[in-house]
Amino acid sequence: MEETTYFTNDAIVFGLLMLALGFVFYTSSKKDGFWGKFYKIVPALLMCYLIPAVFNSLGWIDDETSQLYFVASRFLLPAALVLMTLSIDLKAIFNLGPKALIMFFAGTIGIVLGGPLAILIMSVISPETLGGVGPDAIWRGLSTIAGSWIGGGANQAAMLEIYEYNPELYGGMVLVDIVVANLWMAIILMGIGKNESIDNWLKADNSAIHELKEKVSSYAESVTRIPTLPDFMIMLALAFGAVGIAHWGADGMSEYLLANFEIFSDSKSALSSFSSQFFWMITIATAIGIILSFTKMKKYEGAGASKIGSIFIYILVATIGMKMDLGKIFENPGLLGIGLIWILIHVIVLITTAKLIKAPYFFLAVGSQANVGGAASAPVVAAAFHPSLATVGVLLAVFGYVVGTYGAILCTILMQIAAGS
């Protein structure tokens, strides 16, 4: 018997999401009493993510029948990146040093090693989970998770093509991918509320991050003014004009590469992810924001550009939360166990590396999400620390696209060996 979704009209679903966001922001503004104590433990951003997940789990809404995530990720995310990048100090971003890249690659190594180690551990705990021969072999299916967690959707599709996993069983892998990745994102968001304590434990030097925040904040204060209607209209024109250019450029780049270079059109190629329209859309939107930061448009930060960008980001967070069905967490315990062990190894590698190089929690969180979450969620996590840091998430996510298929192929070879195939 199929479950029915109570609200399938996106206007109603969007209304529910906005009510949830309004509730979180209203209650989190209360500094005393129950809510004051509650939000000292649970970050507001996490609640913006979890409440839609609860709605989905109750059957009120369903990501599969809604276009809201598509709209938020394709329209609002690039608009947010433009508005948040307007006030960027590019020199200060580069002054953050190499630790961001080191943490990103530590996250990649954690996923490459985590897959085969998870198989070895699960072979002791539950050997029957690792069955399947030919196209049904579990390691073939897990290759798609490796592609998703190192790169993104395009890399995941490439791995499905390369290793020819049974499409009828693919849904189980997608479920593990979504459930585990979303659980980990929830934990990361919870950690943001305690990032100072985590930084103290890591003995991290986060002076460069604080310097960047202060630079952007002091600049915003120096140009702050009461925004007028023309200000809002110009900011929205900049944002969505850039979104239009980003989509136009992304379509053109994707079509050009697919039409002229066989290596990009071959879905089994490691470079096929560069024909992804989403990749080019994010890259072009960020580039436009960076270019505008060198013009007089930068002063629109004083009229609230990054605040409007933050509104778009929170709507995106709510639509990401819609993807999480808490009821499906224990649907396939064996496969889920592999996913949880895998992500735990990724986390252990990240924490060990952060401890060794004294990297702040910001680099750990964003480096991980640039792998596991990709271009849709890495900027969200980065912006949760400060809107000016969203670009760091985008730049690291771009590296994910670059190494995604190569890393996933290496991971799959190791998983095949671990599975004894």
TIFI-442067 format. One record per residue (C-alpha): residue number from 0; residue in one letter; x, y, z. Coordinates in steps of 0.001 Angstrom, whole numbers, plus 500000, padded with zeros to 6 digits. Example, Ala and Ser with C-alpha at 12.3 -4.5 7.8 and 13.67 -1.06 7.14 Angstrom:
// residues 2
 seq type     xx     yy     zz
   0    A 512300 495500 507800
   1    S 513670 498940 507140
***
This chain:
// residues 421
 seq type     xx     yy     zz
   0    M 500000 500000 500000
   1    E 501491 503323 498912
   2    E 501690 506195 501345
   3    T 499816 509303 500287
   4    T 501176 512800 500727
   5    Y 498739 515186 502393
   6    F 499935 518400 500686
   7    T 501091 518141 497067
   8    N 500424 521741 496004
   9    D 503788 523551 496116
  10    A 502121 526825 497131
  11    I 500870 525101 500302
  12    V 504185 523301 500867
  13    F 506101 526571 500489
  14    G 503702 528194 502942
  15    L 504412 525443 505480
  16    L 508177 525836 505028
  17    M 507968 529610 505484
  18    L 505813 529180 508611
  19    A 508446 526779 509965
  20    L 511241 529290 509232
  21    G 509201 532108 510783
  22    F 508576 529997 513893
  23    V 512300 529240 514267
  24    F 513359 532855 513845
  25    Y 510644 534126 516214
  26    T 511460 531634 518968
  27    S 515247 531963 518524
  28    S 514935 535735 519020
  29    K 513678 535053 522563
  30    K 516777 535235 524734
  31    D 515063 534330 528024
  32    G 512958 531421 529271
  33    F 512580 528016 527597
  34    W 513505 529118 524070
  35    G 516620 530928 525257
  36    K 517846 527687 526884
  37    F 516687 525538 523943
  38    Y 518636 527471 521291
  39    K 521783 527428 523422
  40    I 521762 523650 522828
  41    V 520087 523340 519388
  42    P 521208 525829 516677
  43    A 518414 527683 514866
  44    L 519805 526559 511500
  45    L 519420 522916 512535
  46    M 515756 523515 513412
  47    C 515201 525109 509968
  48    Y 516448 521795 508581
  49    L 514728 519377 510980
  50    I 511174 520774 511022
  51    P 510694 520193 507236
  52    A 512215 516714 507772
  53    V 509512 516051 510391
  54    F 506815 517312 507970
  55    N 508165 514889 505343
  56    S 508346 511996 507818
  57    L 504717 512579 508867
  58    G 503607 512402 505220
  59    W 502460 516042 505115
  60    I 504880 516908 502312
  61    D 507121 514918 499959
  62    D 510274 516050 498202
  63    E 509541 513692 495288
  64    T 506258 515453 494439
  65    S 507652 518962 494958
  66    Q 509702 521258 492740
  67    L 510737 523513 495631
  68    Y 514251 522076 496066
  69    F 514861 522464 492334
  70    V 513707 526105 492443
  71    A 515721 526871 495589
  72    S 518918 525235 494327
  73    R 518706 526586 490747
  74    F 517311 530089 491367
  75    L 517785 531094 495012
  76    L 521216 529517 495645
  77    P 523029 531304 492776
  78    A 521208 534547 493689
  79    A 522357 534140 497313
  80    L 525949 533521 496214
  81    V 525961 536761 494193
  82    L 524514 538814 497087
  83    M 526828 537257 499672
  84    T 529904 537694 497494
  85    L 529269 541417 496829
  86    S 531175 542441 499962
  87    I 533863 539774 499717
  88    D 537489 540601 500417
  89    L 539248 538225 498003
  90    K 542691 538899 499489
  91    A 541384 537997 502958
  92    I 539894 534761 501555
  93    F 543327 533762 500235
  94    N 544858 534781 503578
  95    L 542882 531942 505170
  96    G 545811 529793 504044
  97    P 546124 526172 502922
  98    K 544218 524568 505825
  99    A 540896 524725 503962
 100    L 542339 522674 501090
 101    I 544097 520267 503455
 102    M 540814 519595 505289
 103    F 538972 519123 501994
 104    F 541453 516509 500799
 105    A 541457 514868 504250
 106    G 537687 514502 503811
 107    T 538223 512966 500364
 108    I 540803 510509 501716
 109    G 538386 509620 504543
 110    I 535727 508665 501981
 111    V 538160 506778 499697
 112    L 539430 504691 502641
 113    G 536087 504597 504465
 114    G 534297 502584 501762
 115    P 536598 499524 501760
 116    L 537065 499659 505558
 117    A 533273 499772 506044
 118    I 532949 496663 503836
 119    L 535627 494827 505859
 120    I 533979 495743 509170
 121    M 530493 494824 507908
 122    S 531817 491477 506598
 123    V 532432 490561 510256
 124    I 529194 492052 511658
 125    S 526757 491080 508882
 126    P 528354 489150 505969
 127    E 524951 488556 504326
 128    T 524677 492305 503641
 129    L 527606 492048 501226
 130    G 526017 489521 498864
 131    G 525262 489944 495185
 132    V 527162 488974 492052
 133    G 527621 490610 488670
 134    P 525524 493790 488302
 135    D 523973 493101 491757
 136    A 527326 493227 493600
 137    I 527124 495572 496579
 138    W 530496 497187 495845
 139    R 529163 498328 492451
 140    G 526239 500053 494149
 141    L 528475 501608 496792
 142    S 530563 503142 493976
 143    T 527624 505506 493302
 144    I 527693 506697 496940
 145    A 531449 507308 496620
 146    G 530795 509430 493507
 147    S 528115 511418 495308
 148    W 530123 511946 498512
 149    I 533331 513074 496825
 150    G 531833 515042 493937
 151    G 528088 515284 493447
 152    G 525132 514103 491394
 153    A 527027 514133 488086
 154    N 529860 512030 489546
 155    Q 527279 509650 491055
 156    A 525657 509166 487633
 157    A 529099 508569 486097
 158    M 529826 505784 488605
 159    L 526481 504132 487869
 160    E 527447 504055 484189
 161    I 531045 502953 484735
 162    Y 530299 500043 487089
 163    E 526862 499135 485641
 164    Y 525088 498511 488944
 165    N 521595 496990 488675
 166    P 519255 500016 488194
 167    E 516449 498177 490020
 168    L 518559 498095 493202
 169    Y 519928 501625 492779
 170    G 517129 503165 494871
 171    G 518519 501479 498002
 172    M 521894 503160 497464
 173    V 520269 506553 496899
 174    L 518389 506084 500186
 175    V 521612 505338 502108
 176    D 523303 508308 500416
 177    I 520510 510725 501400
 178    V 519899 509397 504933
 179    V 523552 509215 506019
 180    A 524590 512472 504311
 181    N 521645 514320 505869
 182    L 522280 512860 509341
 183    W 525888 514004 509103
 184    M 524832 517467 507932
 185    A 522508 517714 510948
 186    I 525440 516905 513262
 187    I 527633 519497 511511
 188    L 524940 522151 511942
 189    M 524664 521262 515637
 190    G 528424 521697 515972
 191    I 528279 525230 514534
 192    G 526554 526381 517737
 193    K 529523 525066 519732
 194    N 532300 525927 517277
 195    E 534277 527998 519817
 196    S 534420 525079 522265
 197    I 535406 522724 519425
 198    D 538116 525162 518275
 199    N 539499 525297 521829
 200    W 539620 521492 521921
 201    L 541344 521395 518513
 202    K 543704 524176 519730
 203    A 542880 525851 516429
 204    D 544089 529223 515233
 205    N 541009 530883 513750
 206    S 542419 534417 513735
 207    A 542318 534627 509908
 208    I 538602 533708 509910
 209    H 537844 536284 512631
 210    E 539856 538887 510716
 211    L 537818 538214 507559
 212    K 534525 538415 509490
 213    E 535574 541676 511149
 214    K 536712 543195 507844
 215    V 533388 542420 506179
 216    S 531363 543479 509235
 217    S 533236 546776 509642
 218    Y 532836 547503 505929
 219    A 529104 546743 506152
 220    E 528803 549116 509138
 221    S 530654 551885 507278
 222    V 528178 551773 504361
 223    T 525037 550846 506311
 224    R 521960 552877 505449
 225    I 518194 552497 505619
 226    P 517390 550628 502390
 227    T 514868 552141 499994
 228    L 512589 550414 497506
 229    P 515022 551237 494652
 230    D 517806 549606 496724
 231    F 515834 546366 497058
 232    M 514886 546368 493379
 233    I 518488 546971 492264
 234    M 519803 544203 494544
 235    L 517205 541749 493239
 236    A 518003 542851 489677
 237    L 521715 542161 490279
 238    A 521008 538811 491903
 239    F 518487 537385 489459
 240    G 520079 539054 486437
 241    A 523223 537139 487428
 242    V 521137 533964 487847
 243    G 519891 534396 484276
 244    I 523436 534911 482973
 245    A 524654 531917 485014
 246    H 521972 529644 483540
 247    W 522590 530955 480019
 248    G 526350 530471 480389
 249    A 525907 527047 482006
 250    D 523639 525839 479208
 251    G 526082 527141 476597
 252    M 529186 525633 478253
 253    S 527483 522277 478796
 254    E 526179 522095 475214
 255    Y 529560 523179 473783
 256    L 531537 520583 475744
 257    L 529068 517788 474980
 258    A 528954 518624 471260
 259    N 532674 519102 470685
 260    F 534530 516809 473070
 261    E 533765 513114 473317
 262    I 535499 512871 476706
 263    F 532812 515109 478246
 264    S 529871 513388 476545
 265    D 531005 509893 477571
 266    S 529150 509214 480827
 267    K 531893 506749 481807
 268    S 534584 509422 481524
 269    A 536100 510909 484661
 270    L 535623 514356 483080
 271    S 531909 513919 482355
 272    S 530995 515850 485535
 273    F 532363 519033 483892
 274    S 529454 518954 481467
 275    S 527099 519405 484457
 276    Q 524960 522528 484064
 277    F 524715 522839 487869
 278    F 528513 522996 488172
 279    W 528798 525814 485632
 280    M 525781 527671 487059
 281    I 527349 527810 490550
 282    T 530783 528694 489163
 283    I 529502 531521 486927
 284    A 527224 532999 489639
 285    T 530134 533078 492105
 286    A 532427 534643 489476
 287    I 529833 537384 488801
 288    G 529609 538121 492539
 289    I 533405 538364 492782
 290    I 533552 540718 489766
 291    L 530800 542935 491261
 292    S 532767 543110 494543
 293    F 535354 545226 492686
 294    T 532712 547762 491611
 295    K 530492 550340 493328
 296    M 527861 547587 493635
 297    K 529813 546453 496714
 298    K 528147 549274 498668
 299    Y 524792 547485 498460
 300    E 526047 545382 501354
 301    G 525125 548428 503432
 302    A 521534 548120 502223
 303    G 521356 544459 503322
 304    A 522577 542434 500313
 305    S 523925 539561 502416
 306    K 520764 539534 504563
 307    I 518620 538938 501470
 308    G 521127 536264 500415
 309    S 520760 534658 503855
 310    I 516954 534529 503426
 311    F 517454 532571 500190
 312    I 519942 530233 501931
 313    Y 517503 529475 504762
 314    I 514768 528644 502233
 315    L 517256 526284 500545
 316    V 518029 524679 503938
 317    A 514305 524055 504473
 318    T 513980 522393 501046
 319    I 517056 520233 501775
 320    G 515350 519207 505028
 321    M 512366 518041 502960
 322    K 514575 515306 501506
 323    M 515005 513672 504914
 324    D 512477 510995 505891
 325    L 513262 510064 509483
 326    G 511050 506969 509156
 327    K 513358 505430 506523
 328    I 516456 505513 508716
 329    F 516077 501856 509743
 330    E 514513 500566 506506
 331    N 517640 498718 505329
 332    P 519805 498278 508460
 333    G 522650 496394 506747
 334    L 523238 498924 503979
 335    L 522650 501772 506402
 336    G 525277 500226 508692
 337    I 527841 500359 505880
 338    G 526958 504007 505258
 339    L 527232 504950 508936
 340    I 530589 503173 509393
 341    W 531804 504818 506168
 342    I 530888 508334 507272
 343    L 532345 507658 510748
 344    I 535740 506827 509188
 345    H 535460 510050 507125
 346    V 534830 511955 510380
 347    I 537718 510269 512232
 348    V 540149 511207 509423
 349    L 538841 514806 509460
 350    I 539102 515200 513239
 351    T 542583 513619 513337
 352    T 543807 515926 510551
 353    A 542207 519002 512170
 354    K 543880 518121 515482
 355    L 547278 517636 513833
 356    I 547252 520887 511832
 357    K 545158 522808 514418
 358    A 542494 523631 511821
 359    P 539341 525458 512999
 360    Y 535961 523681 513015
 361    F 534945 525928 510101
 362    F 537465 524200 507814
 363    L 536439 520762 509105
 364    A 532723 521417 508533
 365    V 533068 523064 505116
 366    G 535770 520633 503935
 367    S 533470 517740 504788
 368    Q 530358 519267 503186
 369    A 532288 520204 500027
 370    N 532772 516427 499682
 371    V 529595 514878 501081
 372    G 527111 517667 500356
 373    G 528648 519298 497290
 374    A 527886 522708 495817
 375    A 524340 522811 497205
 376    S 525187 522492 500893
 377    A 528854 523539 501291
 378    P 527979 527267 500848
 379    V 525057 526812 503284
 380    V 527352 525473 506014
 381    A 530010 528122 505281
 382    A 527435 530939 505356
 383    A 526160 529656 508726
 384    F 529476 530801 510208
 385    H 529264 534157 508405
 386    P 527687 535211 505062
 387    S 531093 536401 503803
 388    L 532426 532834 504029
 389    A 529921 531311 501558
 390    T 532444 531660 498722
 391    V 534894 529379 500568
 392    G 532241 526638 500436
 393    V 531749 527150 496693
 394    L 535479 527093 495912
 395    L 535970 523840 497853
 396    A 532882 522269 496257
 397    V 534421 523000 492836
 398    F 537402 520866 493889
 399    G 534871 518130 494656
 400    Y 533748 518125 491031
 401    V 537385 518017 489905
 402    V 538445 514997 491981
 403    G 535010 513344 492392
 404    T 535110 510659 489715
 405    Y 538834 509907 490098
 406    G 538494 509539 493881
 407    A 535358 507419 493503
 408    I 537074 505080 491009
 409    L 539996 504579 493434
 410    C 537527 503981 496275
 411    T 535579 501441 494182
 412    I 538719 499502 493247
 413    L 539555 499231 496973
 414    M 535940 498236 497776
 415    Q 536041 495521 495117
 416    I 539214 494117 496682
 417    A 537674 494365 500183
 418    A 534531 492548 499004
 419    G 536741 489718 497688
 420    S 535532 490115 494129
***
